Structures are given as C-alpha cells and as structure tokens.
Amino acid sequence: MTFIKGVKLLSKKELGETFSSPMIYIFTAIFSFLVGGVFYNNLSFIKEVTNVSIVNGALAPTFSAMNFMLMIFAPMITMGCFVKEKREHTLPLLKLSKIGDKEIFWGKYIALIVKGLFIILPSITFPIILSFSGFNDWAIVLTNYIGIIGLFCCYLVVGAFASLLTRNYIIAIVLTFGILFSFLILASTGASINNEIVSQLLKYASLGQHTYYFARGAIVSYDLVYFASFIGFFSYVSVRLLGVRR
C-alpha cells in the first residue's frame, strides 16, 4: 500500500468516527462561544476608547486569545489519538495490517488537523462582522490565521506524541500541557542567560516567539521554518516510537 493511500484510508476512518460523535460539535460550540465573548468585549472597549484602531483593539486581542484557547483545547482533542487504540487493543491490529508506521501516524495527525480546522472555522465570522462597518484589511486576517493554524499544528503534533507514551487519557493531557508549557517559557529562560548564542537559540525554540510578524500582517520564512522543523521533529520521534512498539 502506498504512503498516500494508507494515510488517506486511516484519516478517512478517523474523521468518520469523529464527525459521527457529538464531542467535536460540543468543542466547536464552546470554542466559538469563548472567542465570541472575547471579541464582543474587545468591540465594547473600542467604543469607549476612540484612539484605538479595529486591528489593535479588536482583532489582535481576539487572535491572541484564540491562540491561548487552542493551546488548552489541543490536549483534549489529541488525548485519544493513540490512547484509545491502545486501550481497545486495536493498535496491534493496525500494525499487523499493510499500513506502515508513517502512514499510521500521519493518517491520525492529518485527521487531527482537519478537526482543528473545523473548530477554528466559525471564528471567521468575526472579521466578516467587522467588514460591515468598513473593515477591509483582509491581509492581516489571513496572516493571523496562518500563524494560529501553524502554532495549532505544533500543539497537535505534541499531543499526538504524548498520547503514544501512555494508556491514560489524563496523563496524555498532562504530558501535552507540560511539553507545550516548557516550549512556551523557553524565551524567558533565554532572556536570563548571559551567553548570547544560547539565549537566541532558546528564544527561537520558544513557541511564543513565532506570532509577532503574523500578528502584524507579515509572513516570515523564519517562522515557517520553525513550524516545519517542530512538526518534523515530533513526527519523526513519534514514528520511531511506533516502530519500537511494533
């Protein structure tokens, strides 16, 4: 079986199970409600302060809140990625089939990304609402979404990796939070180190350092390379871990 065919087959199976369950719709509704509340509060703030632009007063804080919420949602979305397979003893069956380790991981990971995009999708209504009042800076909306989706893909790959390490849902969530938080605070750790090279490396490795340009309407290869490297590293380790457990 070819790589693409195996990934397609497994991701289709995962998505079929996901969208036949009410949980994905509950997650989407909760996320939309929370983001909507933040957006409404930001709009109320703009009405009271006249010298703040729509981008700085409403969109930027809303996208920032979205990023934080997605980091919280990611462990809950990914906790069952491999944990469920191990608890139901279906992972050995997958391994005995013609689907290889790479296909198993990437099939599940792509399914996670599609779930994430489904959860994020309703938030596009908020910039559309602003367009009725004259807002037309869609370039900055696009770059913010690229940044958010890039970071969310990083969160999801960590969650998938963590779910390979345990058979317990709670432990998978805690591991994911722990790893993500560790990468988040690398910037502050780097700022306290006197060695300039080590300091810059730690800052670059921090997840929190890769939203600045996206939030300001720019796409920088520096950040895209980081996303690709981060996802590549954790996916490689995950595939190797699947191979060890075969």
GIJO-V749714 format. One record per backbone hydrogen bond with DSSP energy under -0.5 kcal/mol. CO is the residue of the C=O (numbers start at 1). NH is the residue of the N-H. Records with the same first field share a line. If there is no record, write none. Layout:
CO: NH  NH
This chain:
2: 6
3: 7
4: 8
5: 9
6: 10
7: 11
8: 12
9: 13
10: 14
11: 15
12: 16
13: 17
14: 18
15: 19
16: 20
18: 21  24
21: 24
22: 26
23: 27
24: 28
25: 29
26: 30
27: 31
28: 32
29: 33
30: 34
31: 35
32: 36
33: 37
34: 38
35: 39
36: 40
37: 41
38: 42
39: 43
40: 44
41: 45
42: 46
43: 47
44: 48
45: 49
48: 50
49: 52
53: 57
54: 58  59
55: 60
58: 62
59: 63
60: 64
61: 65
62: 66
63: 67
64: 68
65: 69
66: 70
67: 71
68: 72
69: 73
70: 74
71: 75
72: 76
73: 76  77
74: 78
75: 79
78: 81
80: 84
82: 86
83: 87
84: 88
85: 90  91
86: 89
90: 94
91: 95
92: 96
93: 97
94: 97
100: 104
101: 105
102: 106
103: 107
104: 108
105: 109
106: 110
107: 111
108: 112
109: 113
110: 114
111: 115
112: 116
113: 117
114: 118
115: 119
116: 120
117: 121
118: 122
120: 123
121: 124
122: 125
123: 126  127
124: 128
125: 129
126: 130
127: 131
128: 132
129: 132
130: 133  135
131: 134
136: 138
137: 141
138: 142
139: 143
140: 144
141: 145
142: 146
143: 147
144: 148
145: 149
146: 150
147: 151
148: 152
149: 153
150: 154
151: 155
152: 156
153: 157
154: 158
155: 159
156: 160
157: 161
158: 162
159: 163
160: 164
161: 164  165
162: 165
168: 172
169: 173
170: 174
171: 175
172: 176
173: 177
174: 178
175: 179
176: 180
177: 181
178: 182
179: 183
180: 184
181: 185
183: 207
184: 187
185: 189
186: 190
187: 191
188: 192
189: 192
190: 193
195: 199
196: 200
197: 201
198: 202
199: 203
200: 204
201: 205
202: 206
203: 206
206: 209
207: 210
211: 215
212: 216
213: 216  218
214: 217
218: 220
220: 223  224
221: 225
222: 226
223: 227
224: 228
225: 229
226: 230
227: 231
228: 232
229: 233
230: 234
231: 235
232: 236
233: 237
234: 238
235: 239
236: 240
237: 241
238: 242
239: 243
240: 244
241: 245
243: 246
